[in-house]
């Protein structure tokens, strides 16, 4: 047998590896696809759900970073469930929950939802999602091999018959909900709806994943009690609650957390350990030191005022131009329907020529079809007041060019 000399490179034909069907099933995130437009010089971005730079407590974050950098724990490995000191600090930011629920730190609320879904739902099972839906949730479900079905809560259906039918159509592994200042719609469920959802899910033995990153961003009155808090009043209900520091402190920290029964937080911790071992130690220490500075309440009061004023300013322009929408009581988004006489064809391009960017409504349809074709998602939190007014005026001007 002839042997190649040591060190001789092997000549092989290039090939493409077979990829997992779960990876191939992940849909393109239409919001991430907007990033190149957002990077254009002078672009006024109403599409991305990012806080504006003036909504950061830069002074407090700088001091917290300085203190964190002097802490050896910031540069070390840590527990997979998160820094115990940060977990203790996050207790004060978590809604009241049933006895025994534990906290786990995650890389944003999105990872909390991902870990919860993969802990609760086996591949091929069905998860109920609201429509319209934040598209990253569809990516999570596709990567986990889950089937998705829509549920809708209608104002003329107080008994939630549509949801009851969806729960009764077959085995449902979990229901995902964003009942407070939702993305994209900005809606907030009333107290009666919250209790009814919990009752129906408990009757069908379906756990609820409550995605709640905007709760602290109320404009005036505090929102109704979180589902996780109300679950203590509904026998048999199980709620996994997900919160985030991205919308209140800084998205660059990529920190969120979940509250769930230990039967769920245990598997969630194992999954995150298998995926990325632990939350970022430095980011956790920055968040901890910031919370110790006792600046959060004052910071949130300022941010709520900023966002409420910007919401009202954008809503006034849209209302005068003939858009139809429900005002939001908090959060960061409006999801208005275009005036009836608007020429929808080519609208995105017309607005783009005005150096304004919005998120098209079909981006939030479960099947990525033309549903919500007459709607736009607009973030009123990402621009300062002057830039927001300019963007709104340009948007209106482009409607029927």
LONU-459717 format. One line per field, with one value per residue (C-alpha): x, y, z; residue in three letters; residue number from 1. Coordinates in pm, whole numbers, plus 32768, in hexadecimal, padded with zeros to 4 digits. Layout:
// residues N
c1 = X ...;
c2 = Y ...;
c3 = Z ...;
code = ALA ...;
pos = NUM ...;
END
This chain:
// residues 401
c1 = 8000 8085 8094 8093 81C4 8189 80FD 8078 7F23 7E00 7D44 7BD2 7AA4 79F6 789C 7782 7723 75BA 751D 7421 72BA 727A 7379 72EE 7192 71F1 714A 720A 71C6 7133 7192 7302 72F0 72A6 73F5 74AF 73A9 73C3 753C 7515 758F 7474 7373 725B 7214 70AF 70D7 71C1 7152 7281 7287 730A 7464 73D1 730C 7448 74CA 762A 76B6 762B 7694 77F4 7815 7783 787A 799C 7933 78F3 7A48 7AF0 7A36 7AE9 7999 795F 7A7D 7A35 7952 780E 76D8 7604 74CB 756F 762B 7581 75AD 7508 73EE 73B2 73A9 72B8 71BD 714C 7109 7040 6EC4 6E3C 6E36 6DC3 6E90 6FB1 6FF0 7163 7223 731F 73EA 73E1 7473 7346 71D7 71F3 72D8 71E9 70CF 71AE 721A 70B6 7028 7135 7104 6F8B 6F54 6FE0 7030 6EF4 6E0A 6D2E 6D5D 6C51 6CC6 6C08 6BEF 6C85 6DC6 6F29 6FE1 7103 700C 6FCA 7140 714F 7033 70C8 721C 7174 70A7 6F5A 6E15 6D6D 6BFE 6B64 6A70 69B6 690D 67E6 6734 65E1 6643 665D 6653 677B 66CD 67D1 68E9 681C 67F5 696A 69BB 68C3 6937 6A43 6B6E 6C03 6D56 6D53 6CB0 6D8C 6D00 6D70 6C48 6CE7 6D41 6D6D 6E5A 6DEB 6C8B 6CC1 6B89 6B59 6A69 696B 695A 6829 68D2 6A0C 694A 687E 69B8 6A49 6905 68F6 6A65 6A45 6911 69D7 6B18 6BDB 6CF5 6D0E 6E4E 6E21 6F14 6F14 703A 6F75 6EBD 6F8D 6F4E 6DEB 6D90 6CA5 6BED 6C98 6C24 6B47 6BE4 6CCA 6C4C 6D4E 6CBF 6B57 6BB1 6BB1 6A37 69F0 6A1A 6AE5 6B78 6CED 6D99 6F03 6F49 705D 70E6 71FC 72F2 7317 71F8 722C 73A5 7471 743A 75B2 75C2 74E8 7456 72FE 7274 7162 708A 6FFB 6FB5 70F1 706D 70A4 71CC 7298 727A 72A2 73EB 7464 740D 74C2 75F0 75FB 75DC 76B2 7712 76AA 763D 7751 7801 786E 7715 7675 7764 7722 75AC 75DB 76B1 75BA 7497 7564 758D 7418 73E7 72EE 71AA 7217 7293 714A 707E 7142 7126 6FAF 6F84 7056 6F9A 6E41 6E84 6F0E 6DE8 6CF6 6DB3 6DBA 6C4F 6BE1 6C89 6C00 6AA2 6A9A 6B0D 69F2 6AA8 69D6 6A6C 6A40 6B21 6C1C 6C20 6D90 6EA7 6F4D 6E6A 6D3A 6CAA 6BC9 6AF7 6B35 6A2F 6937 699F 6B12 6BC4 6C66 6D2A 6E89 6E4B 6F80 705C 6FB4 6FE9 714E 7197 7136 7248 7146 7133 7008 6FBD 6EB6 6D84 6DAB 6EEF 6E11 6D31 6D58 6D71 6E2F 6D11 6C67 6BA2 6BCC 6C31 6B8B 6C41 6D92 6E4F 6EDC 6FC4 6F96 70B0 71DD 71F3 7204 70D7 7155 71C1 707A 6FAE 707A 7055 6EDD 6EB3 6F7F 6EBA 6D71 6DF9 6E5C 6D05 6C7B 6DA1;
c2 = 8000 8155 824F 83C9 8475 8510 866F 863E 86EA 860C 8675 8645 86C2 87E1 8791 883C 879C 873A 8832 87E2 880C 88D6 89D7 89DC 8A16 8B57 8C76 8DB0 8EB5 8FD7 90D2 9072 9092 9205 9247 92AA 93B8 9431 945D 9558 96B6 9796 967E 96C4 956B 9527 93B3 9331 92FF 93AA 94B0 95FF 9665 9773 9662 95C7 9622 9644 96D9 95BE 94AD 953D 953A 93DC 9365 93FD 934B 9204 9208 920D 90D1 8F86 8ED6 8FA7 8EF4 8D92 8C70 8C69 8B96 8B33 8BBD 8D10 8DDF 8D9C 8F09 8F84 8E89 8F13 9077 9013 8F94 90FC 9128 8FE8 8FDE 8F27 8DB7 8C6D 8BDF 8B0B 8BBD 8BEE 8CE9 8CA0 8DAB 8D9A 8E4B 8F2C 8ED0 8E24 8D18 8CED 8CA6 8BBD 8AF3 8AE0 8A69 8962 88E9 88CA 8860 8731 874E 8730 87AD 88E1 8A35 8B44 8CA0 8DE8 8E92 8F87 8EF6 8F71 8EA8 8E32 8D50 8C9C 8C62 8BCD 8ADF 8A76 8A2F 8954 8899 8919 894E 8A9E 8AFA 8C51 8CBA 8E02 8EB9 8F81 909F 9006 8EB3 8EE0 8D68 8D3F 8C33 8C4B 8BFE 8AE6 8A46 8A66 89BF 88AA 8850 8764 8746 889F 88AC 8A1D 8B6D 8C9D 8DEF 8F58 8FEF 913A 9248 9141 9143 91A0 9206 92C4 9220 91CD 90BE 911E 906D 8F9B 8F1F 8EC3 8DF3 8D4B 8CEB 8C4D 8B92 8B03 8AA0 89FC 8939 88B4 8882 8972 8A41 8BB3 8C69 8DD9 8EB9 8FFD 90DE 9225 921C 9331 941D 9485 95E6 9639 952C 93E6 92BE 91A8 9096 8FAE 8E56 8DB8 8E7A 8E21 8CB2 8C8A 8CC9 8BC8 8A65 8993 8AB4 8ABE 8BFB 8C27 8D9D 8E45 8FA0 9072 9187 91D6 92CD 936C 9371 9321 9224 91F9 9142 902D 8FD3 8F50 8E5E 8D61 8CFE 8B9E 8A6B 89A1 8888 897A 8A4F 8910 88A0 8A09 8A20 88D7 894E 8A99 89E5 8909 8A36 8B4F 8AD6 8C10 8D7C 8E78 8EB5 9019 9084 8FED 90AA 91F2 91BE 9163 9292 9372 92EF 932C 949B 94D0 9593 94AF 954B 96AB 9630 957E 96AF 977D 9675 964C 97C2 97C2 96A0 971C 986F 97CD 96DE 9801 98C9 97AC 9750 98B7 98BF 9769 97BC 9902 9847 9749 961A 953C 949F 9465 9546 9487 94AF 9459 93A2 941B 93D2 9432 9351 943E 93EE 94D1 95CE 9524 95E7 9599 94FE 93D7 935C 93EB 949B 940A 948C 95E2 9608 9589 969F 9791 96F4 965C 94EB 942A 92B7 9239 9193 9041 900F 8FBB 8EB6 8D4D 8CCF 8DFC 8E39 8F7E 8F8F 90E7 9173 92BD 92E0 9368 932D 9473 9493 95E2 95A2 9599 9707 9848 992F 9A06 98E0 982D 9958 996E 97F8 9804 992E 9884 9741 97F7 98B8 9772 96CC 9731 97B5;
c3 = 8000 7FA1 80BE 809D 812C 8280 825E 80FD 80E5 8083 7F4C 7F83 7EC6 7F73 7FF5 80AB 81F6 8231 831E 8429 83B0 84ED 847C 831D 83A9 845E 83A0 834F 8457 838D 849A 8492 8317 8349 83F3 82B2 8272 83D9 83AD 8290 82EA 835B 8372 846D 84F7 8568 8525 8632 8798 882F 8942 88CE 894C 8A2C 8AE4 8B77 8CCE 8C45 8D85 8E5A 8D66 8D53 8ECD 8EE1 8DD9 8E98 8FD7 8F21 8E79 8FCE 9036 8FF6 8FC9 8E8F 8DE1 8E5B 8E08 8ECB 8F0D 8DE0 8E86 8EB4 8FB3 9105 916D 902E 9059 91B6 912A 9015 9115 914B 8FD5 8FAF 8FD6 9103 90A8 913C 9257 91DE 9093 9055 8F82 8E6F 8DBE 8C40 8B12 8AE9 8B04 89B1 8A3F 8B64 8A6D 89A5 8AD4 8B56 8A0A 89D9 8B3E 8B1A 89B0 88FF 8789 86B6 87C5 87A5 8845 883E 87DF 87C8 8677 8625 86B4 86ED 85DF 86B9 876F 8626 8602 8760 8711 85C3 865E 8764 865E 86E0 8625 865A 8654 8684 878E 8794 88B2 8832 88DD 8886 8918 8A94 8ACC 89DE 8914 8800 88F6 898F 8838 87F5 893F 88FA 879A 8815 88F8 8936 89E0 8A44 8A09 89D0 8A39 8A47 8B00 8B66 8A63 8955 882F 8727 8787 88CA 8961 8ACE 8B41 8C47 8D95 8D36 8BF6 8CB7 8DAF 8C9E 8BDB 8D14 8D5A 8BFA 8BF8 8D4E 8CDC 8BB1 8C7C 8B9F 8C3A 8BE0 8B83 8BDB 8B1E 8BE5 8B81 8B70 8CBF 8D5B 8C35 8C8F 8C27 8D44 8E07 8E5E 8D8A 8E16 8EE5 8E24 8DC6 8EAB 8FCF 8F78 8F4D 90C5 90B7 8FA4 9016 8F26 8E60 8E18 8D9D 8D3B 8D4A 8C7C 8CC4 8C2F 8C7E 8B0B 8AF9 8C4E 8C84 8B4A 8A32 8A08 8B55 8ABD 8C0D 8C62 8D5F 8D8F 8EB6 8EB0 8F85 8FD2 8EF6 8DD3 8E45 8E78 8D0B 8C94 8D4F 8CBC 8B5E 8B85 8C1A 8AE3 89FF 8A8E 8BEB 8CA9 8C87 8C44 8D8F 8D45 8CCC 8E02 8EE7 8E2E 8E5D 8FCB 9017 8F60 902D 9169 9107 914A 9007 8F56 8FD5 8F79 8E28 8DDC 8E3D 8D3F 8C2D 8C61 8C35 8AF7 8A5C 8ABD 8A1D 88E1 88CB 88E3 87DF 86E4 872B 86EA 8594 8532 85A8 84E5 83AC 83C1 8452 8533 866C 87DC 88AE 8980 8AF9 8B06 8A58 8918 87EF 8723 8613 854D 841B 82F1 8282 8199 8062 8085 7F5A 800B 7EDE 7EF0 803C 80E6 7FCB 7FCD 8141 8123 8026 813A 8214 82FB 8353 83DB 8413 831A 83B4 8302 83C6 84EF 844C 84BA 8355 82CD 81DB 8178 82BE 8360 820D 8265 83B2 8421 8561 85DE 8709 87B5 88B0 87C9 875B 881F 8810 86F0 8617 865E 85EC 84AB 8467 849F 83B4 82A3 82CC 829D 8172 80C6 80E9 7F97 7ED4;
code = UNK UNK UNK UNK UNK UNK UNK UNK UNK UNK UNK UNK UNK UNK UNK UNK UNK UNK UNK UNK UNK UNK UNK UNK UNK UNK UNK UNK UNK UNK UNK UNK UNK UNK UNK UNK UNK UNK UNK UNK UNK UNK UNK UNK UNK UNK UNK UNK UNK UNK UNK UNK UNK UNK UNK UNK UNK UNK UNK UNK UNK UNK UNK UNK UNK UNK UNK UNK UNK UNK UNK UNK UNK UNK UNK UNK UNK UNK UNK UNK UNK UNK UNK UNK UNK UNK UNK UNK UNK UNK UNK UNK UNK UNK UNK UNK UNK UNK UNK UNK UNK UNK UNK UNK UNK UNK UNK UNK UNK UNK UNK UNK UNK UNK UNK UNK UNK UNK UNK UNK UNK UNK UNK UNK UNK UNK UNK UNK UNK UNK UNK UNK UNK UNK UNK UNK UNK UNK UNK UNK UNK UNK UNK UNK UNK UNK UNK UNK UNK UNK UNK UNK UNK UNK UNK UNK UNK UNK UNK UNK UNK UNK UNK UNK UNK UNK UNK UNK UNK UNK UNK UNK UNK UNK UNK UNK UNK UNK UNK UNK UNK UNK UNK UNK UNK UNK UNK UNK UNK UNK UNK UNK UNK UNK UNK UNK UNK UNK UNK UNK UNK UNK UNK UNK UNK UNK UNK UNK UNK UNK UNK UNK UNK UNK UNK UNK UNK UNK UNK UNK UNK UNK UNK UNK UNK UNK UNK UNK UNK UNK UNK UNK UNK UNK UNK UNK UNK UNK UNK UNK UNK UNK UNK UNK UNK UNK UNK UNK UNK UNK UNK UNK UNK UNK UNK UNK UNK UNK UNK UNK UNK UNK UNK UNK UNK UNK UNK UNK UNK UNK UNK UNK UNK UNK UNK UNK UNK UNK UNK UNK UNK UNK UNK UNK UNK UNK UNK UNK UNK UNK UNK UNK UNK UNK UNK UNK UNK UNK UNK UNK UNK UNK UNK UNK UNK UNK UNK UNK UNK UNK UNK UNK UNK UNK UNK UNK UNK UNK UNK UNK UNK UNK UNK UNK UNK UNK UNK UNK UNK UNK UNK UNK UNK UNK UNK UNK UNK UNK UNK UNK UNK UNK UNK UNK UNK UNK UNK UNK UNK UNK UNK UNK UNK UNK UNK UNK UNK UNK UNK UNK UNK UNK UNK UNK UNK UNK UNK UNK UNK UNK UNK UNK UNK UNK UNK UNK UNK UNK UNK UNK UNK UNK UNK UNK UNK UNK UNK UNK UNK UNK UNK UNK UNK UNK UNK UNK UNK UNK UNK UNK UNK;
pos = 1 2 3 4 5 6 7 8 9 10 11 12 13 14 15 16 17 18 19 20 21 22 23 24 25 26 27 28 29 30 31 32 33 34 35 36 37 38 39 40 41 42 43 44 45 46 47 48 49 50 51 52 53 54 55 56 57 58 59 60 61 62 63 64 65 66 67 68 69 70 71 72 73 74 75 76 77 78 79 80 81 82 83 84 85 86 87 88 89 90 91 92 93 94 95 96 97 98 99 100 101 102 103 104 105 106 107 108 109 110 111 112 113 114 115 116 117 118 119 120 121 122 123 124 125 126 127 128 129 130 131 132 133 134 135 136 137 138 139 140 141 142 143 144 145 146 147 148 149 150 151 152 153 154 155 156 157 158 159 160 161 162 163 164 165 166 167 168 169 170 171 172 173 174 175 176 177 178 179 180 181 182 183 184 185 186 187 188 189 190 191 192 193 194 195 196 197 198 199 200 201 202 203 204 205 206 207 208 209 210 211 212 213 214 215 216 217 218 219 220 221 222 223 224 225 226 227 228 229 230 231 232 233 234 235 236 237 238 239 240 241 242 243 244 245 246 247 248 249 250 251 252 253 254 255 256 257 258 259 260 261 262 263 264 265 266 267 268 269 270 271 272 273 274 275 276 277 278 279 280 281 282 283 284 285 286 287 288 289 290 291 292 293 294 295 296 297 298 299 300 301 302 303 304 305 306 307 308 309 310 311 312 313 314 315 316 317 318 319 320 321 322 323 324 325 326 327 328 329 330 331 332 333 334 335 336 337 338 339 340 341 342 343 344 345 346 347 348 349 350 351 352 353 354 355 356 357 358 359 360 361 362 363 364 365 366 367 368 369 370 371 372 373 374 375 376 377 378 379 380 381 382 383 384 385 386 387 388 389 390 391 392 393 394 395 396 397 398 399 400 401;
END
